Amino acid sequence: MNIEIISIGDELLIGQTVNTNASWIGAELLKSGRTVRWVTTVGDHRHDLTGALETALSRADVVLLTGGLGPTHDDITKAVVAELFGVTCSLDQAILEQIKQRFRRRGIPMARVNEEQARVPQGAEVLSNDQGTAPGFLFRRDGVRIYVMPGVPREMKSMMQRLVLPELVKDRDGGFNMKMLCTTGIPESTLYEKIGDLGQLDPAVRIAFLPSLAGVRLRISANADTDRDAEERVSSAADWLRRKIESFIYAEEDISLAEAVGRILKERGMKLAVAESCTGGWIAHQLTNIPGSSAFFERGIISYSNASKIELLGVPAGLVERYGAVSEPVARAMAEGVRRLARADAGLSTTGIAGPAGGTVSKPVGRVYVGYADAGESAVREHHYANDRLGNKERFAQAALNLLRLKLQENSGHGG
């Protein structure tokens, strides 16, 4: 099945909005054993959208359009598709009532322009929108299915999950399986070298390296005669990779390192406290993004200045004076101090130079010390990264979380 995504909106072309819809759709389709052949982005211009649709209809079996279903003058998708197929739009009273009810529930009057969203192209199947006012549509033309959906991400995602993906999955021939191995603490090139010859794997298995500041994800996938056969091939490949790089794997599903360590802490009934300097709350932010984080996250302190490290965490002033705030002794004292202050099972700390200024010959930009402390031990690791402030903050936080992961693994069964 050849699938094409058409994303509509001037804001996508000028970089004002990132096209997360296309990436999300592609990822969801892949989980179901479908892959996208083309992604086309066009602005809010009739001629351009018509041309993109004509091209898609000439080569795709399924076209997924997102965007341009709002009530304003630049929302032209429905009109362009109707014109291309030579049909007219008429007011659907049932849809209009649904839109009115949605505004009534919100306690605000409905603008007259919203009536346009209740106009349905002749011959189109309506795709209900349970997250907004603009319904979607399904057109069938010469064996091609054209799904027209809103551009608002939550509306599009709901429509895809409820009405589109189930239809595309049930048409799939053969079997498919996919698994993700998430690694951290090792560059992509080093990881590739450590794995070695991928030619030893089953030819039906595909391995993709997906690097980011947080680490490298390995996507393992396979097509086979049946889902069971594909699963066995993927499982065998995962076992082979695990033997090569197990110490760097923090999860065998597509989750963040913060979520992975959060699960371990929760399973062991442990509480974590964090003292952050250079990361400015980034670790706490990641951990508290996780539903139920109150079960394992006790508190976070942003001790950015030297004075705050001394006053809030009890870091000895002499350590700061002798070694500087960015140093192994201070990182250790910060982790120990926040653990002691919070009466937590584990403490984590960061102190470094994110840049672009502030570095010296002895302490260059990109250097960070991450600290860990529990009731029985403390540890500090030194890392060196680039001259990229925001990137460094993310890398520093990841390094600290990875130290926590490794220590939790070492102390497995001992409750930290």
N, C-alpha and C positions, 0 to 999 in steps of 0.2 A: 504494500500500500504506500503510494507516494503522498506525503502530507506536506502541505505548505502553510506557513503562518504569515498572515499579513497584519502588521501592526500599523495603526493609523493615528496620526497626530503630528502637527508641526513641532510640538514640544519634544518629541523623540528625536527629530532630526537635528535640532539646534542644541541638544545636550541639556535641556532644561529638566527633562525627566528621563531617568534610566529605564530602558525597556525590560523591566523585570517580568512582564507578562510572558514574553516569548521564551525567556529562560525557564520560567516555572512550567509552562506548557511542555517544553521540550523534555524537562526532567521527569514530569509525570507520565508522559507518553513512554519514555524509556523504561520506567518501572513496569509498564504494562507490555513491554516487548515491541513497542512501536518506535520508530525513529523519524525525525523531521528531516526532509530533504532540503527545504528552502525556508529561509526567513526573509521576508520583504518588509521594508519600512517605508511608508509614504506619508506625505503631509496631507493637510486638509484641502486638497485640490481635486476637483471632479475629474479632470483629464488624467491626472497621475493615478488616482485610485482606479479609474476605469481601465487604464492600461495595465496596472498590476493585476487586476481581476482577470482580464483577458489572458494574460500570460499564465496565471495560475490555473485557469480552466483548461488551458492547452496541455498541461503537463502533470497536474495533480489529480489524485483520486478524492482527496479530502482537503478542503481549504478552511482554515480557522482564522476568521477576522476578529480583531479586537479594537474597539474604539469608535468614536463618532456616532454614538447612539443617544447622546444627550439632547436637551431641548433647544440649544442655542444655534445661531446662524452657521457656525463652523462645524456642526455635527451633521455631516452629509452622507454618512455610510448607507443608511437605509434607502435614501432617495437614489443614490448612484446604483446600488444593486438592483433596485426595482426598475430603474430606467434601462439598465443593461439587459434585463430579462424581459423588458417590454410589458411590465405589469403596473397597475396603479395601486395606491394605498388608500384604505378606507378605515374610518374610525371604528374601533372595537369597543363597544360599550362595557363589556365585562372587564377588559383591561383598564379602561378609564376609571371604572369604579374602584378597582384595586389600587390604582395610583392615588385616588382621592382618599381612600381609607388610610393609606400610608401617611399622607399628610395630616389627616385628622388625628392619628395616633401620636404624631409628633407635636400636635398642638399648634401648627402653623398653617396659614392659608396656602392653597395651591395656586401658583401662578398660571395664568391662562396658557402660557407657552408650553406647559407640561402636557397639555392635551395632545401635542404632536407625538409624544411617545406612545400614545395609545393607537396610533395609526398603523395598520398591519398590511404589508404587501400581499397582493393577491397570490394565492397558491403557496404561501410560506407557512411552515409549522411554527407555532409560537413556543419559545423556550422561556419558561417562567423564571422570573428574577425574584428570589426571596430575600435579597439584600439591598435592593434599590428599586427605582421606578422604571427603568428602561428594560423592557423584555428583549430577549434575543430571538433569533429566527433561524430556521433551517430551510434552505432551498435545495432542491434536487434537480439537476440539469444534466442530461446526457450521461448518466452514471456517476456524476460528480456530486458530492455533498458539500454544501457551503454553509458552515456554521457562522452566524453573525452574532457577536457577543459584546457586551459593554467593555470599556477600557478600564473602569475602576477595578483594581485588582481583586478586592474581596467579592465583588459581584461576578467577575469572570470566573474566579476559582470555584465558587459555589455552583455556577452553571456547568462548568466543565466536570466537576466531580459527580454531580447529580445526573446530568443528562447527556453529556458528550462522551466522556471516557468509557462508561459502560458499553456504549454502542460500538466504539472503536475496538475495544478489547474483545468483544464476542465475535468479531469478524476475523480475528487473528488465526492464521494457520500455523501448525507446528507448535513447538514448545520454546519457552524462553525463561532464563533465570539471570539474576544479577545480584551481586554482593559488593559491599563497599568495605574496604579496610582503611581506616583513618590513622595516619601516622603523624608524629611530631618529633621535633628535636633532631631532624636530619634533613639536609638539603636534597632536592630532587636528584641531582646528578650522583651524589653519594649513595642514595637509596637505590638508584638504578644499577650502579656498579655492584653494590652489595647483593642485589638479587641475582645478577648474572644472566645467563643465557635463557631468554624467554622462549626460545625455540624448543625447549624441553617440554613445554606445556602442550596440551591437547590443541590441535589446529583449530578446533571449533571455538576455543576460548579466546576472548579478546581482553587485553589489559590496557587500561588508560591511566596515565599519570595526570593528576589534577592538582597542581601546586598552588599555594596561596601563602600569605604571611603566617597563617596559623599552622601550616604543615602541608603534607602531601597526602591526598586521598587516592587510593588505588581502586578503580572501578573494574570489577571482574564480571564479564557477561558472556553468555553463550546461547546460541540458537541450536535447537536439536529437534528430533521428531516429536518428543513429548516434553512437558514441563518437568517431569521426573528425571528424564535423561539429562536435560539442561542443568537441573539442580545438582546432579551428581558430578557433572563435569566442572561446574563452578566450585563446588565443595572441594573437589580434588585439587584444583588450582589454588584455592585459598589455603589448604593444608600445606602445599608446596611453598607458597610465599611465606606462610607463618613460620616455617622452619628457618627461613633465611633472615627475617626481620622482626621476629616476635617482640623483641624488647622495645621497638619503636611504635608498635601498634597500641593505640589507646582505646579503640572501639572497632567493632565489626558491623557497624551501621553508621549512617550518615548523621552523626551528632557532633556537637562541639566538645572540646576538651573539658570545658567548664561543666557541661552536663555529665560527662563521663565521671569526673572526680566527684561531682555532687552525688551521683548514684552510690558511689563507694562509701562516701561519708554517711549517707542516709542509711545504707544497709548495715553499717557498723555502729550506728547510733552516735556518731561523732559530731562535735561542733567545731567549726572553723572560724577564726578571727583573722582579719587581714589588715596590715599596715602598709599603705601605699604612699610613696613619694612621687617618683617620676611618672607612674602610670595614672595618677590623678583620679583614682576610683574606677579604673577600667575593669579590674578584676571583680570588684564588688558589683559593678554593673552587669557583667556577664553572668555571675552567679545568681543575682537576684532576678535575672530574666527567666530563670527556670521556675516553673510552677512548683510550689511546695518547698522552695529554698529555705524557708524558715525552719525546716526540720534539721538543716545542717549548717546554715550560715548564721553566726552569732552577731557579728558586727564588723564594720570596716571603718578604719580611720585614715584620713588623708593627712599625713604628717609631712607637708611639703617643705616647710622651713626647718632650719636647724633647731630653732627654739621649740617648735612643736614636737620634734622628735624627743627632745629632752623633757619637756613639760608633760606631754601626753603619754609617752611610751616609757619614760624612765631611762632613756638612753643616757649613759654617763656623759657629762659635758666633756670630760677628758678624752673620751674616745673620739668625739667629733673634732676636737681641737687637734688631736695627734694624727688621726688618720684621714680626716675629712668625712663629710656626709656620705660621699660615694666611696664606700669601702667595705671590705668583708666584715670587720668587727661591728660596724654600725648596722649592716644588714642583719647580722646575727642578733644583735641587741634589740633591733626593732621587732623581729619575729618572736623573740622570747618575751619582750615587753608587752606586745599586744595579746599574746596567749595568756600571760599572767593577769593582765588587766581584765580580760574578758572571762577568765576562768574556763577557757576553751580547751579542747583536746589537742588542737593544732593551731599554730600561728604561721602566717606567711607574710613575707615582706618584699618590697622592691625599693631600690635606691640606685639611680643612674643618671646619665646625661643624655636626654632625648635629642637635644640640638634645636636648631642648627648652630647656636652659640653655646658658650659655657664650657667647652672642652679645653683641655691643656695637653701638653706633650705626654705627660704621665697618665692623664685621665682623659682620653679623647672622646669626642661625641660618639655615641653608640655603645658605650660601656655600661653594663648594668650588673648589679649584684642582687641575686634573689635569695632570700633566706627562708628557712623552715625550722620550726621548733615544735617538739612535743614534750611529754613529761620525761622522756628518757634521753633525748638527744637533740642537737641542733645541727644544721648544715647550711652551707652557703655555696652557691655556684656563681661563677663569673662568666659573662657572655659578652661578645662584641658584635655589633651590628653596624648598619650604615648611617649616613647623615640624612635621616628622614624622620622628622619629629613624630608625625602621626603613625607612620609605619613602625617606628621604634616603640611607641607606647603599646601597640598591639603585640609586637614581638616580645617585649619585656613581660607583659602579662602572661603570654603563652609560656614563656620560659619558667615563670613562677608556678603556674599551674602544672607544668610538666614535672617540676621538682616535687610538688605535692603528690602527683600521681606515682612517681617512682618511689617515694618514701612510703606511701600507702601500700604499694606492692611489696616492698621490703618487710613491712610490719604486718603483713597479711595474717589475720587471725589473732593479732595482739591488741586490737582496738586503738592503734596509734601510740 
